[in-house]
Amino acid sequence: MLGLRVWLARQPFRLAPAWATVAGALASGGLRWQRKDGLLLLLAIILADGLWGQLWTLLVRQHGLAWEGHAVPTARLLPLPYVAPESPVSRLWRWLAGDAGQQRETQPTAAWRALLMNLLFTGGLALLLGPAALVTTALALLIASLASVLLPRRWGGALAQSLFEIGLAWLLGHLLFAGFAWPVLPLVVAAGYVLLQASSLALHGRRGLWLVNLAQLVPLACLVTAEQPLAAGVLGITLLTPLAWQTWVGQGEEGGLDARGYQKRAQIWWWAGMLVAAWAVG
């Protein structure tokens, strides 16, 4: 009904915020495989991947949509029960729903309407989940608001997006199950994956691959420090395929990979390794 934007990148198993939320919960050490915790984790994924994802789209990319005259989808809401049709509350509800006989609009008003709807649902779910969700949602709103300024700068935009996708989602999962405790090792692992995402987003040809490789080593070093040889071995295996694909990065159109193609192929392995690392340090 709300038209949540799920970050699939047109391929399955690449929901970075969802994976990061699960990783944060695993790394917290407080996740118990019970029905209550499972429901809490599911709601956290909906918040981080669906609602925050739509918030990013509306705040960061709205200049490329409604503000440039393109169509912006609007959601349709059911009428409020037990409310008079012409009451102020009912009129506000119909305005939020875009009840003007149009399914798509090109005016900036449509973007603001979609943003208000998103904030309504996001705030409601964050309130339901508690202080951890409220704090991280406020941070998500702040980063998304600043990101439109940072996006023209390659590294600034990449860092803002990786903080939004990986850092905040990990933090949400951690805070929901561990409270406001700050163990060093899981936070260093999370920082490593934020750096990995940022360096892969900012990648241009073969330049910057050294930073991608350095970021991949951060969680591996954390597992070695935590004396988790089995998990370190599994994590090392997940890194072999992304390392092998680097051979084809920047090799031209025939048989080569551009930076975006490399990132899309490597992400499934990175996020699988992220779950392994989070479980090991949790």
C-alpha positions as CSV (number, residue, x, y, z in Angstrom):
1,M,0.0,0.0,0.0
2,L,2.8,2.4,0.8
3,G,4.9,1.3,-2.2
4,L,8.1,0.6,-0.2
5,R,11.3,0.8,-2.1
6,V,13.3,-2.4,-1.5
7,W,16.9,-2.1,-2.5
8,L,17.2,-5.1,-4.8
9,A,19.4,-3.5,-7.4
10,R,17.3,-5.6,-9.9
11,Q,18.7,-8.8,-8.5
12,P,17.8,-10.9,-5.4
13,F,19.9,-11.3,-2.2
14,R,21.4,-7.8,-2.5
15,L,19.3,-6.0,0.2
16,A,22.3,-4.4,1.8
17,P,20.4,-2.7,4.7
18,A,18.5,-5.9,5.4
19,W,21.7,-7.9,5.6
20,A,23.3,-5.2,7.8
21,T,20.3,-5.2,10.2
22,V,20.6,-8.9,10.7
23,A,24.4,-8.6,11.1
24,G,24.0,-5.9,13.7
25,A,21.5,-8.1,15.6
26,L,23.9,-11.1,15.4
27,A,26.9,-9.1,16.5
28,S,24.9,-7.7,19.5
29,G,25.0,-11.0,21.3
30,G,21.5,-10.4,22.5
31,L,19.5,-12.1,19.7
32,R,17.6,-15.1,20.8
33,W,15.9,-17.3,18.3
34,Q,12.5,-16.9,19.7
35,R,9.3,-15.7,18.1
36,K,9.4,-12.3,19.8
37,D,12.9,-11.6,18.6
38,G,12.1,-12.8,15.1
39,L,9.2,-10.4,14.9
40,L,11.3,-7.6,16.2
41,L,14.0,-8.3,13.7
42,L,11.5,-8.5,10.8
43,L,10.0,-5.1,11.8
44,A,13.6,-3.7,12.0
45,I,14.3,-4.9,8.4
46,I,11.1,-3.4,7.1
47,L,12.1,-0.1,8.7
48,A,15.7,-0.1,7.6
49,D,15.3,-1.5,4.1
50,G,11.8,-0.5,3.1
51,L,10.9,2.8,4.8
52,W,14.4,4.2,5.1
53,G,15.0,3.2,1.5
54,Q,12.0,5.2,0.4
55,L,13.1,8.1,2.5
56,W,16.5,8.1,0.7
57,T,14.8,8.1,-2.6
58,L,12.5,11.0,-1.7
59,L,15.1,13.2,-0.1
60,V,18.2,12.4,-2.2
61,R,16.7,11.7,-5.6
62,Q,13.6,13.9,-5.7
63,H,15.5,16.6,-7.6
64,G,15.8,14.0,-10.4
65,L,12.1,13.1,-10.2
66,A,9.4,15.6,-9.3
67,W,11.7,18.6,-9.2
68,E,12.7,17.9,-12.8
69,G,9.1,17.3,-14.0
70,H,9.1,13.5,-14.0
71,A,6.3,11.4,-12.6
72,V,6.3,10.5,-9.0
73,P,4.2,7.5,-7.9
74,T,1.7,8.3,-5.1
75,A,0.3,5.8,-2.7
76,R,-3.4,5.1,-2.2
77,L,-4.9,4.9,1.3
78,L,-8.2,3.6,2.4
79,P,-10.7,6.1,3.8
80,L,-10.6,6.6,7.5
81,P,-13.4,4.8,9.4
82,Y,-15.7,6.6,11.7
83,V,-14.7,10.0,10.3
84,A,-17.0,12.5,8.6
85,P,-16.0,12.8,4.9
86,E,-15.6,16.6,5.0
87,S,-13.9,16.8,8.4
88,P,-10.4,18.4,8.5
89,V,-8.9,15.0,9.5
90,S,-10.5,13.3,6.5
91,R,-9.5,16.0,4.1
92,L,-5.8,15.8,5.3
93,W,-6.0,12.0,4.9
94,R,-7.3,12.3,1.3
95,W,-4.6,14.8,0.5
96,L,-1.9,12.5,1.8
97,A,-3.4,9.8,-0.4
98,G,-3.3,12.0,-3.4
99,D,-7.0,11.7,-3.9
100,A,-7.2,14.0,-6.8
101,G,-8.1,11.5,-9.5
102,Q,-4.5,11.0,-10.6
103,Q,-2.3,8.0,-10.1
104,R,0.9,9.9,-11.0
105,E,1.8,13.5,-10.6
106,T,4.7,15.7,-11.8
107,Q,4.4,18.6,-9.4
108,P,6.7,19.1,-6.4
109,T,3.5,18.7,-4.3
110,A,3.6,15.0,-5.1
111,A,7.1,14.6,-3.7
112,W,6.1,16.4,-0.5
113,R,3.0,14.3,-0.2
114,A,5.0,11.1,-0.6
115,L,7.6,12.3,1.9
116,L,4.9,13.1,4.5
117,M,3.4,9.7,4.0
118,N,6.8,8.1,4.5
119,L,7.5,10.1,7.6
120,L,4.1,9.1,9.0
121,F,4.7,5.3,8.6
122,T,8.4,5.6,9.5
123,G,7.8,7.5,12.6
124,G,5.0,5.2,13.7
125,L,7.1,2.0,13.2
126,A,10.1,3.6,14.9
127,L,7.9,4.6,17.9
128,L,6.6,1.0,18.1
129,L,10.2,-0.4,18.1
130,G,11.3,2.0,20.8
131,P,14.2,4.4,21.5
132,A,16.8,2.6,19.4
133,A,14.7,2.9,16.3
134,L,13.8,6.5,17.0
135,V,17.5,7.5,17.4
136,T,18.6,5.7,14.3
137,T,15.6,7.0,12.3
138,A,16.5,10.6,13.3
139,L,20.1,9.9,12.1
140,A,18.8,8.4,8.8
141,L,16.7,11.6,8.3
142,L,19.8,13.7,9.0
143,I,22.1,11.7,6.6
144,A,19.5,11.6,3.8
145,S,19.0,15.4,4.1
146,L,22.7,16.0,3.8
147,A,23.4,13.4,1.1
148,S,21.9,15.5,-1.7
149,V,24.7,18.0,-1.0
150,L,27.4,15.4,-0.8
151,L,26.3,13.3,-3.8
152,P,28.1,15.4,-6.5
153,R,31.4,14.6,-4.7
154,R,32.2,11.0,-5.5
155,W,33.6,10.1,-2.1
156,G,31.2,12.2,-0.1
157,G,28.2,10.6,-1.8
158,A,29.6,7.1,-1.5
159,L,30.3,7.6,2.2
160,A,26.9,9.0,2.9
161,Q,25.2,6.1,1.1
162,S,27.3,3.5,2.8
163,L,26.6,5.0,6.2
164,F,22.9,5.0,5.4
165,E,22.7,1.5,4.0
166,I,25.2,-0.4,6.2
167,G,26.1,1.8,9.2
168,L,22.7,2.8,10.3
169,A,21.1,-0.6,9.6
170,W,23.8,-2.4,11.6
171,L,23.4,0.2,14.4
172,L,19.6,-0.4,14.5
173,G,20.0,-4.2,14.7
174,H,22.7,-3.8,17.4
175,L,20.7,-1.3,19.6
176,L,17.5,-3.3,19.4
177,F,19.1,-6.4,21.0
178,A,22.0,-5.0,23.0
179,G,20.8,-1.6,24.1
180,F,23.1,1.4,24.2
181,A,26.2,-0.7,24.9
182,W,29.2,-0.1,22.6
183,P,31.5,-3.2,22.4
184,V,34.6,-2.3,20.4
185,L,35.1,-5.3,18.1
186,P,31.6,-5.5,16.5
187,L,31.8,-1.7,15.9
188,V,35.1,-2.1,14.1
189,V,33.7,-4.9,12.0
190,A,30.7,-2.7,11.1
191,A,33.1,0.2,10.2
192,G,35.0,-2.2,8.0
193,Y,31.9,-3.0,6.0
194,V,30.9,0.7,5.8
195,L,34.3,1.4,4.3
196,L,34.0,-1.6,2.0
197,Q,30.6,-0.3,0.7
198,A,31.9,3.3,0.3
199,S,35.1,2.3,-1.5
200,S,33.2,0.0,-3.9
201,L,30.7,2.8,-4.6
202,A,33.5,5.3,-5.3
203,L,35.4,2.8,-7.4
204,H,36.5,4.1,-10.8
205,G,38.2,1.6,-13.0
206,R,41.1,-0.2,-11.2
207,R,41.9,2.9,-9.1
208,G,40.7,2.4,-5.6
209,L,40.9,-1.4,-5.6
210,W,43.6,-1.2,-2.9
211,L,41.1,0.5,-0.6
212,V,38.4,-2.2,-1.3
213,N,41.0,-4.9,-0.4
214,L,42.0,-3.0,2.7
215,A,38.4,-2.8,3.8
216,Q,37.9,-6.5,3.2
217,L,40.8,-7.3,5.5
218,V,39.3,-5.3,8.5
219,P,36.7,-7.9,9.5
220,L,39.1,-10.7,8.8
221,A,41.7,-9.1,11.2
222,C,38.9,-8.7,13.8
223,L,38.1,-12.4,13.7
224,V,41.8,-13.3,14.1
225,T,42.0,-10.9,17.0
226,A,38.9,-12.6,18.5
227,E,40.6,-16.0,18.1
228,Q,37.9,-17.3,15.8
229,P,39.9,-19.4,13.3
230,L,37.0,-21.3,11.9
231,A,34.9,-18.2,11.2
232,A,38.0,-16.4,9.9
233,G,38.6,-19.3,7.5
234,V,35.0,-19.2,6.2
235,L,35.2,-15.4,5.8
236,G,38.4,-15.8,3.9
237,I,36.7,-18.2,1.5
238,T,33.9,-15.7,0.8
239,L,36.5,-13.1,-0.1
240,L,38.2,-15.3,-2.7
241,T,35.6,-14.8,-5.5
242,P,35.5,-10.9,-5.2
243,L,39.3,-11.0,-5.3
244,A,39.4,-13.2,-8.4
245,W,36.9,-10.9,-10.2
246,Q,39.3,-8.0,-9.7
247,T,41.3,-9.4,-12.6
248,W,38.6,-8.3,-15.0
249,V,38.0,-4.9,-13.6
250,G,38.9,-2.2,-16.1
251,Q,39.9,-4.6,-18.9
252,G,37.7,-3.0,-21.5
253,E,34.3,-3.8,-22.8
254,E,35.1,-7.3,-24.1
255,G,35.2,-9.7,-21.2
256,G,35.9,-6.9,-18.7
257,L,34.0,-5.5,-15.8
258,D,33.3,-1.9,-15.0
259,A,33.3,-0.8,-11.3
260,R,29.5,-1.1,-11.0
261,G,29.5,-4.6,-12.5
262,Y,32.2,-5.7,-10.1
263,Q,30.3,-4.3,-7.1
264,K,27.1,-6.1,-8.1
265,R,28.8,-9.4,-8.5
266,A,30.9,-9.1,-5.3
267,Q,28.2,-7.9,-2.9
268,I,26.5,-11.3,-2.4
269,W,29.9,-12.6,-1.2
270,W,30.6,-9.6,1.0
271,W,27.2,-9.7,2.7
272,A,27.5,-13.4,3.3
273,G,30.8,-12.8,4.9
274,M,29.4,-10.0,6.9
275,L,26.9,-12.4,8.5
276,V,29.7,-14.8,9.4
277,A,31.8,-12.0,10.9
278,A,28.9,-10.6,12.9
279,W,27.9,-14.1,14.3
280,A,31.6,-14.7,15.3
281,V,32.0,-11.5,17.2
282,G,28.6,-11.5,18.8
